[in-house]
Amino acid sequence: MNKHILRVAKFEIIRQLKKPAFWAATLLIPAFIGGIYFISFVSSRNIETSPTLDENTKVAITDDAGILSAEAPFVINGDKEYGKELVKNGEVDLYYYIPQDFLENKKIEFYHVSEGLEIFNNDGNIIKGLLLQDVTKRVNEADVLVLTGRYEIVDNKLMQNGQDANALGKAIIPLFIGVIFFMFIALCGNRFLMTVVEEKENRISELILTSISSKHLIVGKIIAMLALGLVQILALVIPVLILVFMNNENQMINSIMSMIEIDPVSIILSLLLFVAAAVFYAGTCTFVGSLVSTARDASSFIGPVIIMMVFPLYFMQMFMMTEPTLIVQFLTYFPFSAPVALMLRNGFGTITTPEFLLGIAVVTISAVIMIKLAVNSFQKNAINFEMVKLKFLKRRK
C-alpha cells in the first residue's frame, strides 16, 4: 500500500481515537445494553418465581379445600381467623389459607405482618412451590415433566431427499452478519459523510491537496473510517457475545446456540459481501460529501441512498421464496440494494453459490467505481464551496 495512503489513514485513526466524542458514541450502546442487563438481573433476583423458605421462617397453612396430602408440612387444623391471630401474635411469619372453593375461584389468601411499602415481596409465591412439591410426590416422573412443561421440543425439518434441512440454524450466522452491517451503517454513516465535508467547510482542502494527491487522501480516509467502524462494531458485538455465553444456561439461548449450523462457504461469502458492501457504502458517502459544501446538504442527499439499500426489506416475503421473482432478481444485482438483498437470500437459503459470487462481484465493482468517482469529484470540487450542479444534458447553442 502507498506510504501516503498509510500516512493519511494513520493520521485519521489517531485523530478520531483521541476525541472523547468518538469513545462516547462507541461505548454508549454497550453501556446501555449493560445497564439493561443489570436491571434485568437485579429484577430477576428480587422477583423470583419459586422463592425458597428460610430455616427461621415460620409458616402455617389452612387447607379447607383438602388438596394437600396428610404428610404435607405446615398444615394446621385451625380456621382462617385462627391463622390470622397467629400472624398478629408473631407466632408465624407467613400464613396461607386455601378456601374450600379453591377449584372454582382459583385463589389462595396470604397473610403476613406488613413492613411498609413492599414492591418486590414475593412470599406469596412460596405456597406455589409447596403445592408443587406435594403434587410431584404423588405422581411419577413422566407426569411431572408433562405438568411442569420442563421439556424441549426439537423441530427437525427434512428435505425431499430425506436430509435434515435445518434452514433456521443455517440462517442464524448469515443474518447476524446482516444485522452487523446495519449497525455499521447506523454507527459510521455520519462519519463517512463528514470525512470530506469537514475539510471543505474549514476551507483547508486546497492546502491539503498541495502536499498529497486526492486519490491518496480519499483512499486513506476511507481505510481509516473503515478501521474506526470496525472498532465500534467490535465494541458492540463483543459485550453481546460475552453476555450470551454468560447466560448459556438460559433455555432460549441454549436452544438457539444448539440450533446454529456452521456452513464455512456461506460464512466466508457473507464476510466477503460485508467487506465489499462496507467499502461501497463508504465510497458512496464520500462521493456525496465531495459534491456538497456542508454536512446538512450531505445528510439530505444520503437519505435516498440509505432508502435504496434497505428497500429489499419491504419485499421480505418474496426473498423467502425458493423461486426468485423478477423484482428479487433486480434488487439482487442493483448495486445499491444488492448488499441487503444478497444477505437476505443467503440467510433464507434461496440463492445458489454462483449467484452469490456474481452479486459479490457486482458490489465490489460498484465499490471501486464509487471510490474513483469520489476521488475525481473531490479533486475537481475541493475548492468549490457551493453545491455542485450535475449537468446530464448539454444545452444547444
C-alpha positions in Angstrom: 0.0 0.0 0.0 1.2 3.5 -0.8 3.0 5.3 2.0 0.9 8.4 1.5 -2.3 6.4 1.9 -1.0 4.8 5.1 0.0 8.2 6.5 -3.4 9.6 5.9 -5.1 6.6 7.4 -2.9 6.6 10.5 -3.5 10.4 10.9 -7.3 10.0 10.7 -7.4 7.0 13.0 -5.2 8.6 15.7 -7.2 11.9 15.4 -10.5 10.2 15.9 -9.3 7.9 18.7 -8.2 11.0 20.7 -11.6 12.5 20.5 -13.8 11.8 23.7 -16.9 12.1 21.5 -15.7 9.0 19.5 -15.4 6.9 22.6 -18.7 8.3 24.0 -20.5 7.2 20.8 -18.7 3.9 20.7 -19.4 2.9 24.4 -22.9 4.4 24.6 -24.7 1.4 23.2 -22.6 -1.2 25.1 -23.2 0.8 28.3 -26.9 0.9 27.6 -27.0 -2.9 27.0 -25.1 -3.5 30.2 -27.5 -1.2 32.1 -30.5 -3.1 30.8 -28.9 -6.4 31.6 -28.0 -5.2 35.2 -31.6 -4.0 35.8 -32.9 -7.3 34.4 -30.5 -9.3 36.6 -31.5 -7.4 39.8 -35.2 -7.7 39.0 -34.9 -11.4 38.4 -33.1 -11.7 41.8 -35.8 -9.7 43.5 -38.8 -11.2 41.7 -38.1 -14.9 41.9 -40.9 -17.2 40.7 -40.1 -20.0 43.2 -38.6 -18.5 46.3 -37.1 -20.8 49.0 -38.0 -20.8 52.6 -35.6 -19.7 55.2 -35.0 -22.0 58.1 -36.1 -19.4 60.6 -39.3 -18.5 58.8 -42.4 -19.9 60.5 -45.2 -21.0 58.1 -48.8 -22.1 58.7 -51.4 -23.4 56.1 -55.1 -24.0 56.5 -56.3 -26.4 53.7 -60.1 -26.3 53.7 -60.0 -27.5 50.0 -58.2 -30.7 51.0 -55.7 -30.6 48.2 -52.6 -31.2 50.3 -51.6 -34.7 51.4 -51.6 -35.7 55.0 -47.8 -35.6 55.3 -47.6 -32.1 53.8 -45.7 -29.7 56.1 -47.0 -26.6 57.8 -50.7 -27.6 57.7 -52.7 -26.7 60.8 -56.2 -27.6 62.0 -57.4 -24.1 62.8 -59.6 -21.9 60.6 -58.7 -18.7 58.9 -59.3 -16.5 61.9 -57.1 -18.7 64.0 -54.3 -18.4 61.4 -54.6 -14.6 61.3 -54.3 -14.5 65.1 -51.1 -16.5 64.8 -49.7 -13.8 62.5 -50.8 -10.9 64.7 -49.2 -12.6 67.8 -46.0 -13.2 65.9 -46.2 -17.0 66.3 -45.9 -17.4 62.5 -44.4 -15.2 59.8 -46.5 -16.4 56.8 -50.0 -17.8 56.8 -51.7 -19.3 53.8 -55.4 -20.0 53.6 -56.7 -22.4 50.9 -60.5 -21.9 50.8 -63.0 -24.7 50.2 -64.0 -23.2 46.8 -60.3 -23.1 45.6 -61.1 -25.1 42.4 -63.8 -22.6 41.4 -62.2 -19.3 42.4 -58.6 -20.4 42.0 -57.5 -18.0 44.8 -55.3 -18.6 47.9 -55.2 -15.9 50.6 -51.9 -14.8 52.1 -51.3 -13.1 55.5 -48.2 -11.6 57.0 -47.1 -8.5 59.0 -46.6 -5.5 56.8 -43.1 -3.9 56.7 -44.1 -0.8 54.9 -44.1 -0.3 51.1 -43.3 -3.7 49.7 -42.8 -3.6 45.9 -40.9 -6.8 45.4 -42.4 -9.0 48.1 -42.9 -12.5 46.6 -43.5 -14.5 49.7 -47.0 -15.2 48.3 -45.3 -17.5 45.7 -43.9 -19.8 48.4 -47.2 -21.7 48.5 -46.9 -22.5 44.8 -43.6 -24.2 45.5 -45.1 -26.1 48.4 -48.1 -27.2 46.4 -45.8 -28.3 43.5 -43.6 -30.3 45.8 -46.6 -32.1 47.4 -48.1 -32.9 44.0 -44.9 -34.3 42.5 -44.6 -36.7 45.4 -47.9 -38.3 44.3 -47.2 -38.7 40.5 -44.4 -40.4 38.5 -41.5 -38.6 36.8 -43.2 -38.5 33.4 -46.3 -36.8 34.8 -44.1 -34.2 36.5 -42.5 -33.4 33.1 -45.9 -33.1 31.4 -47.4 -31.0 34.2 -44.4 -28.6 34.6 -43.6 -28.3 30.9 -39.9 -28.6 31.6 -39.0 -30.4 28.4 -37.7 -29.3 25.0 -39.4 -29.7 21.6 -36.9 -30.2 18.8 -38.0 -29.1 15.4 -36.4 -31.3 12.6 -37.3 -30.4 9.1 -36.4 -32.8 6.3 -35.8 -32.0 2.7 -37.3 -34.1 -0.1 -34.1 -36.3 -0.3 -34.5 -37.1 3.4 -31.6 -35.0 4.7 -32.1 -32.6 7.6 -32.7 -29.1 6.3 -32.2 -27.0 9.5 -32.9 -23.9 7.5 -33.2 -21.7 10.6 -29.9 -23.0 12.1 -28.1 -22.2 8.8 -29.6 -18.7 8.6 -28.6 -17.5 12.1 -24.9 -16.6 11.3 -25.6 -15.0 7.8 -28.5 -13.0 9.2 -26.3 -12.0 12.2 -23.7 -10.6 9.8 -26.5 -8.7 8.0 -27.5 -7.2 11.4 -23.9 -6.1 11.9 -23.9 -4.4 8.5 -27.0 -2.4 9.5 -25.2 -1.4 12.8 -22.2 -0.4 10.7 -24.3 1.9 8.6 -26.0 3.4 11.7 -22.8 3.9 13.6 -20.5 5.1 10.8 -22.7 6.7 8.2 -22.3 10.3 9.5 -18.6 9.9 9.9 -18.2 8.8 6.2 -20.1 12.0 5.2 -18.0 14.3 7.4 -14.7 12.8 6.3 -14.7 15.0 3.2 -17.1 17.8 4.1 -15.2 19.0 7.1 -12.2 19.9 5.0 -14.4 21.8 2.6 -16.3 23.5 5.4 -13.0 24.6 7.1 -11.7 25.6 3.7 -8.4 23.8 4.1 -8.9 21.2 1.3 -6.9 23.3 -1.2 -4.0 23.3 1.3 -4.2 19.6 1.8 -4.0 18.9 -2.0 -0.8 20.8 -2.3 1.0 18.1 -0.3 -0.9 15.0 -1.2 -3.0 13.8 -4.2 -6.7 13.5 -4.0 -6.5 9.7 -4.6 -4.2 9.1 -1.6 -6.3 11.4 0.6 -9.7 9.8 -0.2 -8.5 6.2 -0.1 -6.6 6.9 3.1 -9.7 8.4 4.7 -11.9 5.6 3.6 -9.5 3.0 5.1 -9.3 5.0 8.4 -13.1 5.2 8.6 -13.5 1.5 7.9 -11.0 0.7 10.7 -12.8 3.0 13.1 -16.1 1.4 12.2 -14.6 -2.0 12.9 -13.6 -0.7 16.4 -17.1 0.4 17.1 -18.6 -2.8 15.8 -16.3 -4.9 18.0 -17.1 -2.7 21.0 -20.8 -3.6 20.5 -20.6 -7.2 19.4 -18.0 -8.5 21.9 -20.1 -7.5 25.0 -23.2 -9.1 23.5 -21.3 -12.3 22.8 -20.0 -12.3 26.4 -23.5 -11.9 27.8 -24.7 -14.7 25.6 -22.0 -17.1 26.8 -22.6 -16.0 30.4 -26.2 -16.9 30.1 -25.8 -20.1 28.0 -27.8 -22.0 30.6 -30.9 -19.9 29.7 -33.3 -22.2 27.9 -34.0 -19.9 25.0 -30.3 -19.0 24.4 -29.3 -22.6 24.8 -31.8 -23.7 22.2 -30.6 -21.1 19.7 -27.0 -22.0 20.3 -27.6 -25.7 19.8 -29.6 -24.9 16.6 -26.7 -23.0 14.9 -25.1 -24.9 12.0 -21.7 -23.8 10.7 -21.6 -23.6 6.9 -18.0 -22.4 6.1 -18.8 -21.5 2.5 -21.8 -19.4 3.4 -20.0 -17.7 6.3 -16.9 -16.8 4.1 -19.1 -15.5 1.3 -21.1 -13.4 3.8 -17.9 -11.9 5.2 -16.7 -11.1 1.7 -20.0 -9.4 1.0 -19.9 -7.5 4.2 -16.4 -6.1 3.3 -17.4 -5.2 -0.2 -20.7 -3.6 0.9 -18.9 -1.6 3.6 -16.4 -0.2 1.1 -19.2 0.5 -1.4 -21.2 2.4 1.3 -18.1 4.3 2.3 -17.3 5.3 -1.3 -20.9 6.4 -1.8 -20.9 8.6 1.3 -17.5 10.1 0.3 -18.7 10.8 -3.2 -21.8 12.6 -1.8 -19.6 14.5 0.5 -17.4 15.7 -2.3 -20.4 17.1 -4.2 -21.7 19.3 -1.3 -20.3 22.1 0.8 -22.0 21.4 4.2 -22.9 18.4 6.3 -26.5 19.5 6.2 -26.6 19.2 2.4 -24.8 15.8 2.6 -27.3 14.4 5.1 -30.2 15.3 2.8 -28.6 13.6 -0.2 -27.5 10.4 1.6 -31.1 9.7 2.7 -32.2 8.3 -0.7 -29.1 6.1 -0.8 -30.0 4.5 2.6 -33.6 4.0 1.5 -32.4 2.2 -1.6 -30.1 0.0 0.4 -32.9 -1.1 2.8 -35.5 -1.3 0.1 -35.3 -5.2 -0.1 -36.8 -5.3 3.5 -40.1 -4.2 2.0 -40.2 -7.4 0.0 -39.1 -9.7 2.8 -41.7 -12.3 1.9 -40.5 -12.5 -1.7 -37.0 -13.2 -0.6 -38.1 -16.3 1.3 -39.5 -17.9 -1.8 -37.4 -20.6 -3.4 -38.1 -19.3 -6.9 -37.0 -15.7 -7.1 -39.3 -13.2 -8.7 -38.3 -10.6 -11.2 -38.1 -7.8 -8.6 -36.0 -10.0 -6.3 -33.6 -10.6 -9.2 -33.4 -6.9 -9.9 -32.8 -6.0 -6.3 -30.2 -8.7 -6.0 -28.0 -7.2 -8.7 -28.8 -3.5 -8.4 -25.7 -2.0 -6.8 -27.4 0.0 -4.1 -29.9 -2.7 -3.0 -27.6 -5.7 -3.7 -25.8 -5.9 -0.3 -29.1 -6.3 1.8 -30.8 -8.4 -0.9 -27.8 -10.9 -1.1 -27.7 -11.1 2.7 -31.4 -11.9 2.9 -31.3 -14.5 0.2 -28.2 -16.1 1.7 -29.8 -16.2 5.1 -33.0 -17.7 3.8 -31.1 -20.2 1.6 -32.8 -19.0 -1.6 -29.6 -18.3 -3.6 -27.0 -20.5 -5.2 -23.3 -20.1 -4.8 -22.6 -18.9 -8.4 -25.4 -16.3 -8.0 -24.0 -15.2 -4.7 -20.5 -14.8 -6.2 -21.9 -12.8 -9.1 -23.7 -10.5 -6.6 -20.5 -10.0 -4.6 -18.7 -9.1 -7.9 -21.3 -6.5 -8.7 -21.0 -4.9 -5.2 -17.1 -5.0 -5.4 -17.0 -3.4 -8.9 -19.6 -0.8 -7.8 -17.4 0.0 -4.7 -14.3 0.6 -7.0 -16.4 2.8 -9.3 -17.7 4.8 -6.4 -14.2 5.4 -4.9 -13.0 6.6 -8.3 -15.9 8.9 -8.6 -15.2 10.2 -5.1 -11.6 10.8 -6.0 -12.3 12.7 -9.2 -15.1 14.7 -7.7 -13.1 15.8 -4.7 -10.2 16.8 -6.9 -12.5 18.9 -9.1 -14.6 20.4 -6.2 -12.1 20.7 -3.4 -12.1 24.4 -3.6 -15.8 24.7 -4.6 -17.8 25.8 -1.5 -21.2 25.7 -3.2 -23.3 22.7 -4.0 -22.2 21.1 -7.3 -24.8 21.1 -10.0 -24.8 17.9 -12.0 -25.5 18.5 -15.7 -26.6 15.5 -17.6 -27.6 17.2 -20.8 -25.8 20.0 -22.6 -27.7 22.9 -23.8 -27.6 23.6 -27.5 -26.3 27.0 -28.6 
